[in-house]
Amino acid sequence: MKNGEFIPLMVPDIHPEDIDAVAMVLRSGMLVQGEKVAEFETNVSKYIGTKNAIAVSNGTSSLYLALIALGIGQGDEVIVPAFSFMATANAVELTGAKPVFVDISAETFNIDINLIEKAITRKTRAIMPVHEFGLACDINEIISIAEKHHLKVIEDAACALGAAENSQYTGTFGDIGSFSFHPRKAITSGEGGMLTTNDDRIAFKLRALRNHGIEINDGKSEFALAGYNFRMTDFQAALLLSQFARLNEIIDYKDKLAQVYFTELQDCNKLILPHVPQNKRHSWQSFHVVLHDDIDRDRLIIQLKGKGIGTNLGAQCMPFQKFFREKYKLNCSKLFPNAMKAYFKGLVLPLYGLLDENNIRYICNTIKD
Ligand SMILES: Cc1ncc(COP(=O)(O)O)c(C=O)c1O
């Protein structure tokens, strides 16, 4: 971005070849789920290392389908972090199950693994951790807890394509992984989502559920379930495929810019920088800092906008939002202090391929001013 130009919080980095790839599909006349969707699914499953990848319409429908495919609904409970984008809790709620909120770690913004077992009841069916902002949660510990209590694990990896723990990619640890291709993500199709699983039976069910309940057995198809239409279009898949070829490059570049934030802001005692444990590869969907209590975050957002910089809060304390507040009446400040702090004092700074190190330095100097 040139000096003096407004720096939005996020601009998708779409290259001319990405647009050409979309135009080719549009010219072909084959617009809905077809060859490009299949190719994209193959590429994602090879990259992250799951047997199956199933493309869907967005990251919310993918979470919802994951829950439905595991038979979760009325009377069940699903453990989720208190701090995430609302889609995480909404997906659970919409199945008829109850989201059970657990506070996050103040350091990583991911679910606090030490609090999970206390939240398990006879009704708990699954844990749905989030790899928040692109940092893998403590997924191996979560899998151990789930195995001990015979629970399913759905990884909400909406922000975390390419993120990893001990070189194993997110979306490959649990029963099902769920990704989003919203414009704030590393690669985007405007709307788009992906489910990943090593379980062929779950994959078979997910494929049927996304496509009107059609099951294909020995080449013969029939409407075997009451399904949805949560398909991805072929031109969206072409757009994703083209960007996917650059995924590692995109993440590495974001990491390079993130290091500039770390260097430039390390001496700023008015904010806490994100913490990246050694064994994790951050995919940097967002660079999220937490401001000190005496800083008015919303005023700072307006001031930065006046200086040509777009910033925003990172995610919600979900049980504190109107619907969940009125339905479950939880004392959020007492139960979820870290989620409340991240919700009220968290700030996401611009981080994407169209920025360079000078842009980041300008942002840092302006914040410090
Ligand atoms: C953690 C998390 N889960 C789910 C979603 C929903 O994804 P989508 O916007 O593709 O529906 C998002 C979107 O930003 C998210 O951040």
The ligand as a MOL file (V3000), in Angstrom:
LIG
                    3D

  0  0  0     0  0            999 V3000
M  V30 BEGIN CTAB
M  V30 COUNTS 16 16 0 0 0
M  V30 BEGIN ATOM
M  V30 1 C -13.7290 -19.0620 14.4880 0
M  V30 2 C -14.7250 -18.9390 13.3800 0
M  V30 3 N -15.6440 -19.9070 13.1940 0
M  V30 4 C -16.5400 -19.8500 12.1970 0
M  V30 5 C -16.5680 -18.8040 11.3170 0
M  V30 6 C -17.6170 -18.7570 10.2610 0
M  V30 7 O -17.1090 -18.7700 8.9750 0
M  V30 8 P -17.9460 -18.1310 7.7680 0
M  V30 9 O -17.8460 -16.6400 7.8870 0
M  V30 10 O -17.2570 -18.6540 6.5480 0
M  V30 11 O -19.3370 -18.6200 7.8830 0
M  V30 12 C -15.6430 -17.7660 11.4520 0
M  V30 13 C -15.6420 -16.6360 10.5200 0
M  V30 14 O -14.9630 -15.6900 10.5900 0
M  V30 15 C -14.6950 -17.8270 12.5140 0
M  V30 16 O -13.7900 -16.8730 12.7130 0
M  V30 END ATOM
M  V30 BEGIN BOND
M  V30 1 1 1 2
M  V30 2 1 2 3
M  V30 3 2 2 15
M  V30 4 2 3 4
M  V30 5 1 4 5
M  V30 6 1 5 6
M  V30 7 2 5 12
M  V30 8 1 6 7
M  V30 9 1 7 8
M  V30 10 2 8 9
M  V30 11 1 8 10
M  V30 12 1 8 11
M  V30 13 1 12 13
M  V30 14 1 12 15
M  V30 15 2 13 14
M  V30 16 1 15 16
M  V30 END BOND
M  V30 END CTAB
M  END
